[in-house]
């Protein structure tokens, strides 16, 4: 295996696939296995692939990208091992997937979706995503204080809504919830806001939501703000929308007291793992892959199946949120050993070792 050269070929759609590949690449580096990451663009990277001369191509992406991740490298004469996620269904390439010796997917939930769509279960093995355990970790208190100063709005003599002065929020030990995603709606933000609206107004909390700017995410963010306004909670909700660095997101993760994501569609649940690596308790729901990435530092609510797919049961989610928001001691207990659990399960070198086993 020492002479093997692995090409991690990443689908052009979805920046999260780049992070997925890069984290696995770090694990392969630690095992001293030759590898490189190439992302598909509008111009297919045929020249770069041929120049690298990989022993095997690992296609990283969704089933939607089967042609660019599997078919094209095969046509170039390379052995291919796909590592594919499903969404809520698989509409195409079922016959092609069944013709493979086998392929990898990122969760049991994804495998079940493939199976329901007609892919044979024996054609799949589970390889969870690797997560950068060196990067995602608890910040020193001095760095956290500097970041809070950077994102807090404070003006002497002017009454500022509480969601803008996070320094004061921290001083008062008001719990901060956090959700991040390309858009927050797909991560369950609307159900989370509805659940928060059911709580006794005397229970303090602040909810930070980070999204990627796009017409669709702006529209859905407006829908979420309407829920907050209707529930008279808008001063407790703060949005960050923009192309932020990983460092910025890691800082927000460290600011929060609880990471919450009840994803409607999810192939893995990367932010939940990142939160646990930062020592944060997490809240999610049953019914998608996120329940597979939560250790003892997590709580789960029930889900309900709708015509559009699974959704968090709002009443049960409200019960769970009340439990974690009203007990600082519970939050400390949940966050105490959760990092080590996540390291043991998702460290890059562990996932890389499992990949090499499948390549053999």
Protein Blocks (a to p, Z undefined) as FASTA:
>chain_A
ZZpccdddddfehjklmmmmmmmmmmmmmnopacddddddfbdcklmmmmnopabdcded
dfklmmmmmmmmmmnopacdddddddfbcfehklmmmmpmbdcdfbfklmmmmmmnopaf
klpccddddddfklnccddfklmmmmmmmmpccdehiacdfklmmmlmmmnopacddddd
fblklnommmmmmmmmmpcfklgcdddddddddfklmmmmmmmmmmmmmnopmmmpccdd
ddddfklmmmmmmmpmbdcdddfbdcklmmmmmmmmnopacdddehiaklmmccfkbccd
dddddfkbccddfklmmmmmmmmmmmmklmmmmmmmmmmmmmmmmgmklmmmmmmmmmZZ
